[in-house]
């Protein structure tokens, strides 16, 4: 009986997950010194949904931990990096799904995220490479072109204010 109820609820929701991002790794172009790194770190820490930022000049990346139950806006995150004088090469985000249902898309903060790569099951702890226009460099996107297979599925919520494609990394 419960199986049927779960299936029915999944059907009504279009197979979408309600989700929360827990952390991200932002690859930044142009970080060459500790002062550069510090300016990006300070710009990111000003965002109200970021709990912690760790910069790594060797990679060059920013490892970010998000605040729980806060709406995350990856466009604002990318804008903060640009405002500090640098460009985002890529954003890889870790997803903590509140339920373990399969689907090609999920809704978070009125934004639809959809799997543009090979179909795979979204699981808690999944790592996603975000493919939004301002979230990945053209050079980095070119590396993943062969993995990008589809556009936004029809089953995804049509009432979202924005949609962001992703590739499932694991």
C-alpha positions in Angstrom: 0.0 0.0 0.0 2.8 2.5 0.9 4.6 1.7 -2.4 1.5 2.9 -4.3 1.2 6.0 -2.2 4.8 6.9 -2.8 4.5 6.2 -6.5 1.3 8.4 -6.7 3.0 11.3 -4.9 6.0 10.9 -7.2 3.7 11.0 -10.2 2.0 14.2 -8.9 5.3 15.9 -8.3 6.7 15.0 -11.7 9.6 13.0 -10.1 11.2 16.1 -8.6 13.3 16.2 -5.5 13.2 18.9 -2.9 16.8 19.4 -2.2 19.5 21.3 -0.4 23.0 22.0 -1.5 25.5 21.5 1.3 28.8 22.6 -0.2 30.5 23.6 -3.4 33.8 23.8 -5.1 34.3 26.9 -7.2 37.2 26.9 -9.6 38.5 30.4 -10.1 40.5 31.7 -13.1 43.3 34.1 -12.3 44.1 33.4 -8.7 47.9 33.8 -8.5 48.6 35.2 -5.0 47.4 35.2 -1.5 46.0 38.7 -1.8 43.9 37.6 -4.8 42.7 34.6 -2.9 41.8 36.8 0.1 39.7 39.2 -2.0 37.7 36.3 -3.4 37.3 34.8 0.1 36.0 38.1 1.5 33.6 38.6 -1.4 32.1 35.1 -0.9 31.8 35.5 2.9 29.6 38.5 2.4 26.9 36.3 0.9 24.3 35.4 3.6 24.0 31.7 2.6 27.7 30.9 3.0 28.9 29.5 6.3 32.5 28.8 5.5 35.0 29.5 2.7 38.4 27.8 2.3 40.7 29.0 -0.5 43.2 26.8 -2.2 45.8 28.6 -4.3 47.3 25.4 -5.5 44.1 24.3 -7.4 42.9 27.4 -7.5 39.5 26.9 -5.9 37.2 28.1 -3.2 35.7 25.3 -1.1 32.4 26.5 0.3 30.1 25.2 3.0 26.5 26.5 2.8 24.3 27.4 5.7 21.5 24.9 6.4 18.0 25.8 5.3 19.2 28.9 3.4 18.3 29.6 -0.2 21.4 29.3 -2.3 21.9 31.5 -5.4 24.7 30.3 -7.5 24.4 33.4 -9.8 25.1 35.6 -6.8 28.0 33.4 -5.9 29.5 33.7 -9.4 28.8 37.5 -9.3 30.8 37.8 -6.1 33.8 36.1 -7.7 33.5 38.5 -10.7 33.1 41.5 -8.4 36.4 40.5 -6.8 38.0 40.7 -10.2 38.1 37.1 -11.3 36.1 34.6 -13.4 34.4 31.4 -12.4 35.8 28.4 -14.3 33.3 25.9 -12.9 31.1 25.2 -9.9 30.7 21.7 -8.6 28.0 21.4 -5.9 27.2 18.7 -3.5 23.5 17.8 -3.2 21.8 16.6 0.0 18.4 15.2 -1.1 15.8 15.1 1.5 14.3 11.9 0.0 15.9 9.3 -2.1 13.7 9.3 -5.2 14.9 9.0 -8.8 14.4 11.9 -11.2 16.0 14.1 -13.8 15.2 17.3 -12.1 14.6 19.0 -8.7 13.4 22.3 -7.4 15.5 24.5 -5.0 14.8 28.1 -4.3 12.3 28.4 -7.2 15.1 27.2 -9.6 14.8 24.0 -11.5 18.0 22.0 -11.8 17.9 19.3 -14.5 20.2 16.6 -15.6 21.6 17.5 -19.0 23.9 14.5 -19.1 23.4 10.7 -19.1 20.4 9.8 -17.0 21.5 8.8 -13.5 19.9 8.5 -10.2 20.2 11.5 -7.9 21.3 10.3 -4.5 22.2 12.1 -1.3 25.8 13.3 -1.6 25.7 13.5 -5.4 28.2 15.9 -6.9 26.9 18.1 -9.8 28.7 20.2 -12.3 26.5 23.2 -12.9 26.2 24.3 -16.5 24.4 27.7 -16.2 25.6 30.4 -18.5 27.3 32.4 -15.8 28.4 29.4 -13.8 30.9 27.8 -16.1 33.5 29.1 -18.5 33.1 28.4 -22.2 36.5 26.6 -22.2 35.4 24.3 -19.3 31.9 23.7 -20.9 33.7 22.6 -24.1 35.3 19.8 -22.2 31.9 18.4 -21.2 30.1 18.9 -24.5 30.1 15.1 -25.3 28.5 14.4 -22.0 25.6 16.9 -22.5 22.8 14.9 -23.9 19.5 16.6 -23.3 17.6 19.8 -22.7 15.2 20.4 -19.9 12.8 17.4 -19.6 9.1 18.2 -20.0 8.4 16.6 -16.6 10.3 19.4 -14.8 8.2 22.2 -13.2 7.4 24.8 -15.7 6.7 27.5 -13.1 10.3 28.0 -12.0 11.9 31.4 -12.3 15.1 30.0 -13.8 16.6 26.6 -14.8 20.1 25.4 -14.5 21.4 22.3 -16.3 23.9 20.0 -14.6 26.0 16.9 -15.2 26.0 14.2 -12.6 29.6 13.6 -11.6 29.1 10.6 -9.3 
